[in-house]
């Protein structure tokens, strides 16, 4: 989920991204060539001008040499990321994975968590060196059974006016609230670490990142640039929050002074969908 915040001082909007997580959709160990092929296959399926085109590896640059009916072009692929979005998500996911493994290994001590999801809301993204200590403290707190949110509360008639005791509230760790909620699937346990308040990303920063990528890839060897959001990383992980970067650029127009000198076409494409925008070259969509 993401919200667009309009600052009172009239400055550019800010994107507030919550639900920071990753999803493993492919086996770990993807190579650069694997990722380029995945991106090209999705891109060529989405963009009519490239449907049926074939690709071979280029000299880097370009990443690929793409053969169409009447021409061969050098196509460069790059990934859009801002505000350390993917690294922040990776740190939160690491907290979740280590905690999940700890509970699984010591199952008997955490039997009360069966069928529950534990949510940990950190106030800032911990460094990798801080994560093990944070996980140990949270694991210690989870040894105490505090029930789960709304346990024993009759909600059949709507929310009650008052509740004597709200269950599911664990002791906070380093200021991070920890809450247990009931899952739909019996017997399963899950844990989700998230950033309290969400990650704030200025729209201007997203646009500046696109302009910088175009300038960096604007080389004589490259004819076409595909800027990707949503691509899996080398570990086969995708980051659903990437879709908000794409959506934030729906109305973006590349300023004339930033037009490339060598690139003929620039596309923004959200993998693996058919959603794309032509940012430069030909008839803009």
KOLMAR-90415 format. One record per atom (N, C-alpha, C, O): x, z, y; residue in one letter. Coordinates in pm, whole numbers, padded with zeros to 5 digits, always signed. Layout:
<pts>
XZYA
...
</pts>
This chain:
<pts>
+00084+00000-00119X
+00000+00000+00000X
+00088+00000+00124X
+00193+00063+00126X
+00044-00071+00228X
+00118-00074+00353X
+00020-00073+00470X
-00088-00131+00463X
+00059-00008+00577X
-00020-00005+00699X
+00064-00062+00812X
+00186-00046+00814X
-00001-00127+00906X
+00068-00176+01025X
+00040-00081+01140X
-00075-00059+01177X
+00145-00025+01195X
+00134+00072+01304X
+00161+00000+01435X
+00261-00071+01449X
+00070+00019+01533X
+00088-00039+01666X
+00133+00071+01762X
+00052+00154+01801X
+00261+00074+01800X
+00312+00179+01889X
+00238+00184+02022X
+00198+00080+02076X
+00219+00305+02075X
+00148+00322+02201X
+00220+00261+02319X
+00158+00227+02419X
+00353+00247+02308X
+00429+00191+02420X
+00422+00038+02426X
+00487-00023+02511X
+00344-00023+02335X
+00327-00167+02339X
+00439-00245+02272X
+00439-00368+02277X
+00534-00177+02208X
+00643-00245+02139X
+00591-00310+02010X
+00474-00292+01974X
+00677-00383+01943X
+00638-00459+01826X
+00584-00367+01715X
+00624-00251+01706X
+00493-00419+01631X
+00435-00338+01523X
+00540-00291+01423X
+00649-00348+01412X
+00505-00185+01352X
+00591-00126+01249X
+00512-00123+01119X
+00394-00085+01117X
+00575-00163+01012X
+00513-00161+00880X
+00545-00027+00812X
+00662+00010+00802X
+00442+00044+00766X
+00463+00168+00692X
+00428+00140+00546X
+00312+00118+00511X
+00530+00141+00461X
+00513+00108+00319X
+00513+00235+00237X
+00608+00313+00240X
+00405+00257+00163X
+00398+00370+00071X
+00402+00317-00072X
+00418+00196-00093X
+00389+00403-00169X
+00395+00364-00310X
+00521+00284-00339X
+00516+00169-00384X
+00635+00347-00313X
+00764+00283-00337X
+00802+00301-00483X
+00830+00413-00527X
+00803+00192-00557X
+00836+00199-00699X
+00889+00064-00744X
+00880-00035-00671X
+00944+00060-00864X
+00986-00067-00923X
+00917-00084-01057X
+00861+00011-01112X
+00922-00205-01110X
+00861-00234-01239X
+00957-00319-01321X
+01010-00419-01273X
+00979-00278-01445X
+01066-00356-01533X
+00983-00464-01601X
+00895-00433-01682X
+01010-00590-01569X
+00933-00700-01627X
+01018-00790-01716X
+00965-00869-01793X
+01151-00778-01704X
+01241-00858-01785X
+01351-00770-01842X
+01376-00661-01791X
+01416-00817-01946X
+01526-00742-02004X
+01642-00732-01905X
+01668-00829-01833X
+01712-00618-01900X
+01829-00605-01812X
+01937-00705-01848X
+01941-00758-01959X
+02025-00731-01752X
+02138-00820-01779X
+02117-00961-01731X
+02184-01053-01779X
+02026-00983-01635X
+02006-01116-01580X
+02132-01159-01505X
+02192-01079-01433X
+02171-01282-01521X
+02286-01336-01448X
+02238-01400-01319X
+02118-01419-01298X
+02331-01434-01233X
+02298-01505-01110X
+02228-01637-01142X
+02132-01675-01075X
+02277-01707-01244X
+02217-01834-01284X
+02075-01814-01337X
+01987-01896-01311X
+02053-01704-01411X
+01918-01674-01461X
+01822-01657-01345X
+01711-01712-01346X
+01864-01582-01246X
+01776-01552-01133X
+01748-01677-01050X
+01636-01697-01003X
+01849-01761-01034X
+01830-01886-00961X
+01731-01976-01034X
+01646-02041-00971X
+01741-01981-01166X
+01650-02065-01244X
+01507-02012-01236X
+01413-02089-01222X
+01492-01880-01244X
+01359-01820-01232X
+01296-01853-01097X
+01179-01890-01089X
+01376-01842-00992X
+01324-01869-00858X
+01286-02016-00842X
+01181-02049-00788X
+01374-02104-00890X
+01345-02247-00873X
+01220-02287-00951X
+01138-02363-00900X
+01204-02237-01072X
+01087-02273-01152X
+00958-02233-01080X
+00862-02310-01077X
+00955-02112-01023X
+00835-02066-00952X
+00815-02143-00823X
+00703-02180-00789X
+00924-02168-00750X
+00918-02240-00624X
+00870-02383-00646X
+00782-02430-00574X
+00927-02453-00744X
+00890-02593-00767X
+00746-02605-00816X
+00681-02706-00792X
+00696-02503-00884X
+00556-02505-00927X
+00462-02483-00809X
+00348-02530-00810X
+00510-02411-00706X
+00425-02377-00591X
+00421-02486-00486X
+00317-02509-00424X
+00533-02554-00464X
+00545-02649-00353X
+00526-02791-00406X
+00607-02838-00485X
+00421-02859-00362X
+00391-02992-00418X
+00508-03090-00411X
+00528-03169-00503X
+00586-03085-00302X
+00695-03181-00286X
+00804-03165-00392X
+00885-03255-00412X
+00806-03049-00460X
+00912-03023-00558X
+00859-03014-00701X
+00935-02985-00794X
+00731-03038-00719X
+00676-03036-00855X
+00732-03154-00934X
+00727-03268-00888X
+00784-03126-01051X
+00843-03229-01133X
+00991-03253-01107X
+01054-03331-01178X
+01046-03186-01006X
+01189-03201-00977X
+01272-03128-01082X
+01225-03032-01144X
+01393-03174-01102X
+01483-03109-01197X
+01602-03053-01121X
+01638-03102-01014X
+01664-02949-01177X
+01773-02882-01108X
+01892-02863-01200X
+01877-02833-01318X
+02011-02882-01145X
+02135-02850-01213X
+02215-02759-01121X
+02190-02754-01001X
+02311-02688-01178X
+02387-02593-01098X
+02478-02666-01000X
+02540-02767-01034X
+02483-02614-00878X
+02566-02673-00774X
+02703-02608-00767X
+02746-02540-00860X
+02770-02631-00654X
+02907-02580-00637X
+02910-02446-00563X
+03017-02391-00537X
+02792-02395-00530X
+02780-02263-00466X
+02871-02246-00343X
+02974-02179-00352X
+02836-02305-00231X
+02709-02372-00206X
+02714-02520-00243X
+02820-02582-00247X
+02592-02575-00272X
+02464-02506-00285X
+02449-02443-00423X
+02528-02469-00514X
+02347-02358-00437X
+02322-02296-00568X
+02279-02400-00672X
+02323-02398-00786X
+02191-02492-00628X
+02135-02591-00719X
+02138-02730-00656X
+02128-02745-00534X
+02152-02831-00740X
+02132-02969-00700X
+01998-03013-00758X
+01981-03017-00880X
+01905-03044-00671X
+01768-03072-00713X
+01741-03221-00699X
+01754-03279-00591X
+01701-03281-00811X
+01674-03425-00814X
+01525-03450-00806X
+01447-03403-00890X
+01486-03526-00703X
+01349-03573-00689X
+01346-03723-00716X
+01448-03782-00752X
+01231-03784-00699X
+01218-03927-00729X
+01314-04010-00644X
+01378-04102-00695X
+01323-03979-00515X
+01398-04064-00424X
+01522-03999-00363X
+01588-04060-00279X
+01555-03876-00405X
+01671-03812-00344X
+01718-03693-00427X
+01646-03641-00512X
+01842-03652-00401X
+01897-03530-00458X
+01940-03441-00342X
+02010-03486-00251X
+01896-03316-00345X
+01925-03225-00233X
+01998-03101-00283X
+01982-03058-00397X
+02077-03045-00194X
+02142-02918-00223X
+02050-02804-00183X
+02016-02789-00065X
+02010-02725-00280X
+01913-02617-00255X
+01982-02482-00271X
+02044-02453-00373X
+01970-02400-00168X
+02028-02266-00167X
+01916-02163-00178X
+01812-02176-00115X
+01940-02059-00260X
+01840-01954-00281X
+01897-01821-00233X
+02011-01786-00265X
+01819-01748-00157X
+01863-01617-00112X
+01745-01521-00113X
+01630-01564-00119X
+01773-01394-00106X
+01671-01290-00118X
+01655-01215+00013X
+01754-01180+00077X
+01531-01192+00053X
+01502-01116+00175X
+01487-00968+00142X
+01408-00931+00055X
+01563-00886+00211X
+01548-00742+00196X
+01584-00676+00328X
+01675-00723+00398X
+01515-00570+00363X
+01539-00502+00490X
+01537-00352+00471X
+01482-00300+00374X
+01598-00282+00566X
+01594-00135+00571X
+01631-00069+00439X
+01575+00035+00404X
+01723-00128+00366X
+01764-00072+00237X
+01644-00049+00145X
+01645+00043+00063X
+01541-00134+00159X
+01417-00113+00085X
+01441-00101-00065X
+01394-00007-00129X
+01515-00196-00121X
+01534-00195-00266X
+01623-00079-00310X
+01598-00020-00416X
+01725-00045-00233X
+01811+00067-00274X
+01736+00199-00264X
+01756+00288-00347X
+01649+00213-00162X
+01568+00335-00151X
+01473+00348-00269X
+01459+00455-00328X
+01409+00237-00304X
+01318+00238-00419X
+01395+00271-00547X
+01346+00346-00632X
+01516+00216-00560X
+01596+00241-00679X
+01629+00389-00693X
+01628+00442-00804X
+01659+00457-00582X
+01689+00600-00586X
+01567+00681-00629X
+01577+00773-00709X
+01450+00645-00574X
+01327+00715-00612X
+01295+00692-00760X
+01254+00784-00830X
+01315+00570-00805X
+01288+00540-00946X
+01385+00610-01038X
+01350+00648-01150X
+01508+00629-00991X
+01606+00701-01074X
+01563+00846-01092X
+01577+00902-01201X
+01511+00908-00986X
+01459+01045-00997X
+01349+01049-01103X
+01348+01136-01190X
+01257+00953-01095X
+01144+00950-01190X
+01193+00932-01332X
+01146+01000-01423X
+01288+00839-01353X
+01334+00811-01489X
+01409+00930-01550X
+01388+00963-01666X
+01497+00993-01471X
+01573+01106-01524X
+01481+01222-01558X
+01498+01288-01660X
+01383+01248-01471X
+01288+01356-01497X
+01206+01326-01623X
+01182+01414-01706X
+01163+01202-01636X
+01083+01163-01752X
+01164+01182-01880X
+01112+01232-01980X
+01289+01141-01876X
+01375+01158-01994X
+01397+01304-02028X
+01399+01343-02145X
+01414+01387-01924X
+01437+01530-01945X
+01317+01595-02012X
+01333+01677-02102X
+01198+01559-01968X
+01076+01614-02027X
+01061+01566-02171X
+01020+01642-02258X
+01094+01438-02195X
+01082+01385-02330X
+01178+01454-02427X
+01142+01487-02540X
+01301+01476-02382X
+01403+01538-02468X
+01368+01682-02500X
+01391+01730-02611X
+01310+01752-02402X
+01276+01894-02420X
+01124+01909-02431X
+01063+01995-02366X
+01064+01826-02514X
+00919+01816-02523X
+00846+01946-02544X
+00743+01969-02482X
+00898+02033-02632X
+00828+02157-02663X
+00813+02245-02540X
+00710+02312-02523X
+00913+02247-02453X
+00909+02331-02332X
+00814+02275-02227X
+00771+02347-02136X
+00780+02148-02240X
+00694+02085-02140X
+00563+02035-02202X
+00502+01942-02151X
+00522+02097-02311X
+00401+02051-02380X
+00279+02055-02289X
+00186+01975-02305X
+00279+02146-02193X
+00164+02160-02102X
+00149+02038-02009X
+00043+02020-01948X
+00253+01956-01999X
+00246+01838-01912X
+00188+01716-01982X
+00171+01611-01921X
+00156+01730-02110X
+00099+01618-02184X
-00029+01570-02117X
-00118+01650-02085X
-00038+01441-02095X
-00158+01385-02033X
-00160+01396-01883X
-00264+01371-01821X
-00048+01432-01821X
-00045+01449-01675X
+00059+01358-01609X
+00154+01313-01673X
+00039+01333-01481X
+00139+01268-01397X
+00185+01368-01293X
+00104+01431-01226X
+00314+01381-01279X
+00372+01469-01177X
+00418+01382-01060X
+00490+01284-01079X
+00377+01419-00941X
+00415+01345-00820X
+00508+01432-00735X
+00476+01546-00700X
+00623+01375-00704X
+00724+01444-00623X
+00739+01367-00492X
+00776+01250-00493X
+00711+01431-00380X
+00715+01364-00249X
+00835+01415-00169X
+00826+01519-00103X
+00946+01342-00174X
+01066+01383-00100X
+01051+01344+00047X
+00982+01248+00080X
+01117+01421+00135X
+01108+01394+00278X
+01212+01294+00325X
+01199+01235+00432X
+01316+01275+00246X
+01419+01176+00277X
+01477+01124+00145X
+01469+01192+00042X
+01534+01006+00149X
+01590+00946+00028X
+01721+01016-00007X
+01815+01014+00072X
+01728+01078-00125X
+01853+01145-00164X
+01961+01044-00200X
+01932+00932-00242X
+02086+01085-00183X
+02197+01001-00227X
+02206+01013-00379X
+02146+01101-00440X
+02283+00922-00440X
+02299+00928-00586X
+02365+01059-00628X
+02335+01111-00736X
+02453+01112-00546X
+02519+01238-00580X
+02422+01355-00573X
+02440+01455-00643X
+02319+01344-00490X
+02222+01452-00476X
+02114+01450-00584X
+02050+01552-00611X
+02094+01335-00645X
+01982+01320-00739X
+01991+01416-00859X
+01890+01480-00890X
+02106+01430-00928X
+02109+01520-01045X
+02068+01664-01012X
+01995+01726-01088X
+02116+01717-00898X
+02080+01853-00860X
+01932+01866-00830X
+01868+01963-00869X
+01877+01767-00761X
+01734+01768-00730X
+01652+01764-00858X
+01554+01837-00872X
+01692+01679-00952X
+01619+01667-01078X
+01623+01799-01156X
+01522+01840-01213X
+01739+01864-01159X
+01748+01993-01232X
+01653+02095-01173X
+01587+02169-01247X
+01645+02101-01041X
+01555+02199-00977X
+01409+02167-01006X
+01330+02257-01035X
+01373+02040-00999X
+01234+02002-01027X
+01200+02030-01173X
+01092+02081-01203X
+01292+01997-01264X
+01268+02022-01407X
+01245+02170-01433X
+01163+02206-01516X
+01317+02256-01362X
+01301+02400-01378X
+01162+02443-01331X
+01098+02525-01396X
+01117+02387-01220X
+00985+02420-01165X
+00874+02376-01260X
+00773+02444-01275X
+00895+02262-01326X
+00791+02207-01413X
+00772+02287-01542X
+00677+02262-01616X
+00861+02380-01571X
+00846+02465-01689X
+00723+02556-01678X
+00670+02603-01779X
+00679+02579-01556X
+00563+02667-01533X
+00437+02583-01532X
+00427+02486-01457X
+00340+02620-01614X
+00214+02548-01623X
+00122+02593-01509X
+00077+02708-01506X
+00095+02501-01417X
+00004+02533-01306X
-00125+02451-01315X
-00203+02445-01220X
-00147+02388-01430X
-00266+02307-01445X
-00250+02173-01373X
-00138+02128-01346X
-00364+02111-01343X
-00360+01984-01270X
-00467+01983-01162X
-00564+02060-01167X
-00450+01897-01065X
-00541+01890-00951X
-00685+01872-00997X
-00714+01789-01084X
-00777+01951-00939X
-00920+01947-00964X
-00958+01998-01104X
-01073+01985-01145X
-00864+02056-01176X
-00896+02113-01306X
-00999+02225-01290X
-00982+02315-01208X
-01106+02218-01370X
-01208+02322-01367X
-01304+02312-01250X
-01392+02397-01236X
-01291+02211-01166X
-01380+02196-01050X
-01489+02095-01083X
-01459+01983-01126X
-01613+02133-01063X
-01727+02044-01092X
-01744+01947-00975X
-01783+01985-00865X
-01714+01819-01003X
-01725+01717-00899X
-01847+01628-00918X
-01862+01527-00850X
-01934+01666-01011X
-02050+01581-01041X
-02143+01568-00922X
-02214+01468-00908X
-02144+01667-00836X
-02230+01663-00718X
-02153+01635-00591X
-02202+01661-00482X
-02033+01583-00604X
-01949+01557-00487X
-01848+01670-00470X
-01842+01762-00551X
-01770+01661-00364X
-01668+01763-00339X
-01733+01892-00291X
-01820+01890-00204X
-01691+02005-00348X
-01748+02135-00307X
-01701+02174-00167X
-01600+02124-00118X
-01777+02264-00103X
-01741+02310+00032X
-01613+02394+00030X
-01536+02393+00126X
-01592+02466-00079X
-01472+02549-00087X
-01428+02559-00233X
-01508+02543-00325X
-01299+02585-00253X
-01242+02600-00386X
-01164+02731-00390X
-01079+02755-00305X
-01192+02814-00489X
-01124+02942-00498X
-00975+02925-00523X
-00891+02992-00462X
-00943+02834-00613X
-00802+02814-00647X
-00779+02668-00685X
-00839+02617-00779X
-00692+02602-00610X
-00658+02464-00643X
-00540+02463-00739X
-00431+02509-00705X
-00562+02412-00855X
-00455+02406-00955X
-00369+02280-00934X
-00402+02193-00853X
-00259+02273-01009X
-00174+02156-01004X
-00067+02156-00898X
+00008+02060-00885X
-00058+02265-00820X
+00040+02272-00712X
+00163+02349-00758X
+00158+02471-00772X
+00272+02281-00782X
+00395+02345-00825X
+00472+02397-00704X
+00441+02362-00590X
+00570+02480-00729X
+00658+02528-00625X
+00738+02410-00569X
+00788+02327-00646X
+00749+02402-00437X
+00823+02292-00374X
+00973+02306-00400X
+01023+02416-00421X
+01042+02194-00400X
+01187+02191-00416X
+01247+02118-00298X
+01213+02002-00274X
+01334+02183-00224X
+01397+02123-00106X
+01293+02066-00011X
+01313+01961+00050X
+01180+02137+00000X
+01074+02093+00090X
+00985+01984+00034X
+00892+01940+00102X
+01012+01940-00089X
+00933+01831-00149X
+00816+01888-00228X
+00838+01958-00327X
+00693+01859-00187X
+00577+01904-00265X
+00575+01840-00404X
+00612+01723-00419X
+00533+01916-00504X
+00525+01867-00642X
+00385+01896-00693X
+00341+02011-00693X
+00316+01793-00737X
+00176+01806-00776X
+00155+01742-00912X
+00209+01635-00941X
+00076+01808-00997X
+00037+01750-01126X
-00107+01701-01116X
-00195+01771-01066X
-00129+01578-01164X
-00265+01524-01168X
-00293+01478-01310X
-00200+01453-01387X
-00420+01467-01344X
-00459+01426-01478X
-00451+01275-01491X
-00494+01201-01402X
-00395+01229-01602X
-00390+01087-01630X
-00510+01046-01715X
-00573+01129-01780X
-00540+00916-01712X
-00653+00866-01789X
-00624+00864-01938X
-00713+00884-02020X
-00496+00839-01974X
-00460+00827-02115X
-00413+00962-02169X
-00313+01016-02121X
-00482+01014-02267X
-00446+01143-02326X
-00309+01137-02391X
-00272+01037-02454X
-00236+01245-02376X
-00109+01260-02445X
+00009+01198-02375X
+00122+01226-02415X
-00009+01116-02274X
+00104+01053-02206X
+00146+01137-02085X
+00064+01201-02020X
+00275+01134-02057X
+00329+01202-01940X
+00399+01100-01853X
+00465+01009-01903X
+00385+01116-01723X
+00456+01028-01630X
+00496+01110-01508X
+00438+01215-01481X
+00595+01060-01436X
+00638+01125-01313X
+00667+01016-01211X
+00726+00914-01244X
+00624+01038-01087X
+00644+00941-00980X
+00703+01011-00858X
+00641+01100-00800X
+00823+00969-00822X
+00884+01019-00698X
+00854+00919-00587X
+00864+00798-00607X
+00818+00971-00471X
+00787+00883-00359X
+00839+00946-00231X
+00880+01062-00229X
+00838+00867-00125X
+00884+00915+00005X
+00765+00962+00086X
+00674+00884+00115X
+00766+01090+00122X
+00656+01146+00200X
+00645+01072+00333X
+00742+01062+00408X
+00526+01020+00362X
+00507+00948+00487X
+00537+00800+00476X
+00505+00724+00567X
+00600+00758+00365X
+00629+00617+00348X
+00754+00572+00423X
+00813+00648+00500X
+00792+00448+00400X
+00911+00390+00463X
+00866+00307+00583X
+00778+00222+00571X
+00926+00333+00699X
+00890+00261+00821X
+00985+00143+00843X
+01106+00161+00849X
+00927+00024+00853X
+01007-00098+00872X
+00952-00174+00992X
+00840-00225+00985X
+01027-00183+01101X
+00980-00262+01216X
+00964-00410+01179X
+01051-00468+01114X
+00853-00471+01220X
+00831-00613+01194X
+00945-00695+01253X
+00987-00795+01194X
+00995-00652+01368X
+01104-00725+01433X
+01229-00728+01345X
+01306-00823+01349X
+01248-00621+01266X
+01364-00617+01177X
+01349-00718+01063X
+01447-00780+01022X
+01227-00735+01014X
+01202-00833+00908X
+01229-00974+00962X
+01294-01054+00896X
+01178-01002+01081X
+01199-01133+01140X
+01347-01159+01168X
+01396-01270+01147X
+01416-01057+01216X
+01560-01072+01245X
+01638-01098+01116X
+01735-01174+01117X
+01595-01036+01006X
+01663-01058+00878X
+01649-01203+00833X
+01743-01261+00779X
+01530-01261+00856X
+01508-01402+00821X
+01597-01493+00906X
+01659-01586+00854X
+01603-01466+01035X
+01685-01547+01125X
+01832-01538+01085X
+01903-01638+01088X
+01877-01419+01048X
+02017-01401+01006X
+02047-01477+00877X
+02153-01538+00863X
+01952-01474+00782X
+01972-01546+00656X
+01982-01697+00681X
+02067-01764+00622X
+01897-01748+00767X
+01901-01891+00798X
+02034-01929+00861X
+02094-02031+00826X
+02081-01846+00954X
+02209-01874+01020X
+02325-01870+00920X
+02415-01953+00926X
+02321-01774+00828X
+02428-01759+00729X
+02432-01876+00632X
+02540-01921+00591X
+02315-01926+00595X
+02308-02033+00494X
+02306-02173+00555X
+02299-02271+00482X
+02312-02182+00686X
+02308-02312+00754X
+02447-02377+00748X
+02527-02365+00841X
+02473-02444+00637X
+02603-02506+00611X
+02583-02652+00570X
+02476-02687+00520X
+02682-02736+00591X
+02666-02878+00558X
+02629-02903+00413X
+02562-03002+00382X
+02671-02814+00322X
+02643-02835+00180X
+02496-02811+00144X
+02448-02859+00041X
+02425-02737+00228X
+02288-02697+00197X
+02187-02782+00274X
+02193-02793+00396X
+02094-02842+00199X
+01986-02920+00260X
+01857-02840+00270X
+01781-02854+00366X
+01834-02756+00169X
+01709-02680+00160X
+01743-02534+00134X
+01828-02503+00050X
+01676-02445+00205X
+01694-02301+00184X
+01562-02240+00140X
+01459-02259+00205X
+01565-02166+00029X
+01448-02090-00018X
+01479-01942-00002X
+01569-01889-00068X
+01404-01875+00085X
+01418-01731+00105X
+01312-01663+00018X
+01192-01686+00034X
+01358-01581-00073X
+01269-01525-00175X
+01234-01379-00148X
+01318-01300-00105X
+01109-01346-00173X
+01067-01206-00186X
+01010-01189-00326X
+00956-01284-00383X
+01022-01069-00382X
+00961-01041-00512X
+01047-01072-00633X
+01006-01044-00745X
+01165-01131-00613X
+01249-01167-00727X
+01297-01044-00804X
+01327-00941-00743X
+01305-01054-00938X
+01363-00943-01015X
+01512-00933-00988X
+01578-01034-00961X
+01565-00811-00995X
+01708-00793-00976X
+01781-00816-01108X
+01721-00860-01206X
+01910-00786-01110X
+01990-00813-01230X
+01949-00725-01348X
+01982-00756-01463X
+01878-00615-01320X
+01830-00527-01426X
+01688-00561-01472X
+01629-00487-01550X
+01634-00673-01423X
+01500-00713-01462X
+01390-00638-01392X
+01275-00641-01435X
+01424-00570-01282X
+01326-00490-01208X
+01271-00568-01089X
+01346-00633-01016X
+01141-00561-01070X
+01080-00615-00950X
+01035-00500-00861X
+01020-00387-00906X
+01015-00531-00735X
+00979-00430-00636X
+00851-00474-00567X
+00855-00555-00474X
+00736-00420-00612X
+00608-00465-00557X
+00598-00457-00405X
+00523-00534-00345X
+00673-00366-00342X
+00667-00354-00197X
+00717-00480-00127X
+00689-00500-00009X
+00792-00566-00198X
+00840-00691-00138X
+00727-00777-00085X
+00747-00853+00009X
+00609-00766-00145X
+00498-00851-00101X
+00463-00824+00045X
+00413-00912+00114X
+00488-00701+00092X
+00456-00669+00230X
+00552-00735+00328X
+00516-00762+00443X
+00675-00761+00283X
+00767-00837+00366X
+00715-00979+00384X
+00717-01034+00494X
+00669-01038+00273X
+00614-01173+00280X
+00492-01176+00371X
+00480-01264+00457X
+00401-01081+00353X
+00278-01079+00432X
+00307-01059+00581X
+00236-01113+00666X
+00411-00982+00611X
+00446-00957+00751X
+00493-01084+00821X
+00496-01090+00944X
+00531-01185+00742X
+00583-01309+00799X
+00482-01423+00795X
+00517-01539+00817X
+00356-01391+00766X
+00253-01494+00756X
+00244-01578+00883X
+00227-01699+00877X
+00256-01512+00998X
+00240-01580+01126X
+00372-01604+01198X
+00374-01646+01314X
+00483-01578+01131X
+00614-01590+01195X
+00647-01735+01226X
+00630-01823+01142X
+00694-01759+01348X
+00741-01891+01389X
+00888-01880+01426X
+00926-01797+01509X
+00970-01962+01364X
+01113-01959+01392X
+01139-02006+01535X
+01103-02118+01570X
+01200-01920+01618X
+01229-01961+01757X
+01316-02086+01760X
+01405-02104+01677X
+01289-02174+01858X
+01362-02300+01868X
+01512-02282+01876X
+01587-02363+01820X
+01557-02177+01946X
+01701-02157+01961X
+01768-02116+01830X
+01891-02119+01819X
+01687-02076+01730X
+01742-02038+01599X
+01724-02146+01494X
+01748-02123+01376X
+01682-02264+01536X
+01665-02374+01442X
+01801-02411+01380X
+01901-02417+01452X
+01805-02435+01249X
+01932-02468+01184X
+01983-02607+01223X
+01906-02694+01262X
+02114-02623+01212X
+02178-02750+01245X
+02196-02839+01123X
+02199-02962+01136X
+02208-02781+01005X
+02236-02857+00883X
+02119-02858+00786X
+02094-02959+00721X
+02047-02749+00775X
+01934-02742+00683X
+01821-02833+00729X
+01788-02839+00847X
+01762-02905+00634X
+01648-02990+00665X
+01516-02915+00647X
+01418-02943+00717X
+01514-02821+00555X
+01393-02747+00524X
+01427-02602+00495X
+01529-02572+00434X
+01339-02511+00539X
+01352-02369+00508X
+01215-02319+00462X
+01115-02335+00531X
+01213-02257+00344X
+01090-02205+00287X
+01100-02054+00265X
+01207-02001+00236X
+00987-01987+00279X
+00972-01849+00237X
+00878-01851+00117X
+00768-01905+00126X
+00921-01794+00004X
+00841-01798-00118X
+00836-01661-00183X
+00938-01593-00197X
+00714-01620-00222X
+00700-01492-00292X
+00691-01516-00442X
+00592-01568-00492X
+00798-01476-00512X
+00805-01493-00657X
+00713-01394-00727X
+00703-01280-00682X
+00645-01432-00836X
+00639-01563-00900X
+00515-01641-00861X
+00473-01731-00933X
+00455-01607-00747X
+00326-01664-00709X
+00342-01806-00654X
+00452-01860-00648X
+00230-01864-00615X
+00229-01993-00548X
+00223-01975-00396X
+00199-02071-00323X
+00244-01854-00350X
+00244-01825-00206X
+00377-01866-00144X
+00483-01819-00185X
+00371-01953-00045X
+00493-01992+00024X
+00459-02035+00166X
+00344-02062+00199X
+00561-02040+00250X
+00549-02091+00386X
+00670-02178+00416X
+00782-02144+00378X
+00647-02289+00484X
+00759-02368+00533X
+00789-02318+00673X
+00706-02327+00763X
+00909-02264+00691X
+00948-02207+00820X
+01017-02309+00910X
+01022-02293+01032X
+01070-02415+00848X
+01140-02517+00927X
+01141-02648+00848X
+01161-02650+00727X
+01118-02760+00922X
+01128-02892+00863X
+00993-02947+00821X
+00908-02873+00771X
+00972-03077+00840X
+00848-03140+00795X
+00727-03084+00867X
+00736-03033+00979X
+00614-03095+00801X
+00488-03045+00858X
+00474-02898+00822X
+00463-02863+00705X
+00475-02811+00922X
+00463-02666+00896X
+00327-02635+00842X
+00228-02698+00879X
+00321-02534+00749X
+00190-02492+00700X
+00142-02373+00782X
+00033-02322+00758X
</pts>
